[in-house]
Amino acid sequence: MAQVKITARNNGPFRVEAPEGSVELVDADGNKFDITGKPAFSLCRCGGSINKPFCDGTHSKIGFAAAEAAVKKEDAQGTPDPGALPK
């Protein structure tokens, strides 16, 4: 089993679960976020959190709809996968 598990929650954050010290989270400049003592944490993907990159629950207040839900709906309707290679 993998040491790190990342779950895309329905219309919510990315939930990261891993043994302490096995994940390093850095910003675009390489500065480390302090996740000491956090074997699990959630990363914002709605863009509305005031505590970025961490989730603060704003997604539920703004009605965030995750992309994977929309993709599944389109796939169920027979819409071609844009990543599929042409035949």
C-alpha positions in Angstrom: 0.0 0.0 0.0 1.2 3.5 -0.8 2.6 5.6 2.0 0.8 8.8 0.8 -2.9 8.8 0.0 -4.5 11.8 -1.8 -8.2 11.8 -2.1 -10.2 14.3 -4.2 -13.2 14.9 -2.1 -16.5 15.4 -3.9 -16.8 19.2 -4.5 -14.2 19.7 -1.8 -10.5 19.7 -1.1 -7.7 17.3 -1.8 -7.2 15.3 1.4 -3.6 14.2 2.0 -2.9 11.4 4.4 0.6 10.2 5.1 3.0 9.3 7.9 4.4 12.4 9.5 7.6 13.5 7.8 6.9 11.7 4.5 5.4 14.7 2.7 7.1 18.0 2.0 4.8 20.9 1.0 6.5 23.9 -0.6 5.3 27.1 -2.3 6.4 28.3 -5.8 9.6 29.8 -4.4 10.6 26.6 -2.6 9.6 27.8 0.9 8.3 25.0 3.1 5.0 25.0 4.8 5.1 23.7 8.4 3.0 20.5 8.5 4.7 19.2 11.6 2.4 17.0 13.6 -0.1 16.8 10.7 -0.4 13.2 9.4 -3.5 14.4 7.4 -4.4 17.8 6.0 -6.7 19.2 3.2 -5.5 21.3 0.3 -7.9 24.0 -1.1 -8.9 23.5 -4.7 -11.8 26.0 -4.9 -9.5 29.0 -4.6 -11.6 30.6 -1.9 -9.7 29.6 1.2 -8.1 32.5 3.2 -5.7 29.9 4.6 -4.2 28.8 1.2 -3.0 26.3 0.3 -5.0 24.7 3.1 -8.8 24.2 3.0 -10.9 26.3 5.4 -14.3 25.0 4.3 -15.1 28.0 2.0 -15.9 25.5 -0.9 -19.2 24.6 0.9 -20.1 28.3 1.2 -19.5 29.3 -2.4 -21.0 26.2 -4.1 -17.8 24.9 -5.5 -18.3 22.2 -8.2 -15.3 20.0 -8.7 -14.1 19.3 -12.3 -14.3 15.5 -11.9 -18.0 15.6 -11.3 -18.6 17.5 -14.5 -16.3 15.1 -16.5 -18.2 12.1 -15.2 -21.5 13.7 -16.2 -20.2 14.4 -19.7 -18.7 10.9 -20.1 -22.1 9.4 -19.1 -23.7 11.3 -22.0 -21.2 9.9 -24.5 -19.0 13.0 -24.9 -15.6 12.0 -26.2 -12.7 12.1 -23.8 -10.6 15.1 -24.9 -7.4 13.3 -23.8 -8.2 10.2 -26.0 -6.1 9.7 -29.0 -7.8 9.8 -32.4 -8.4 6.5 -34.1 
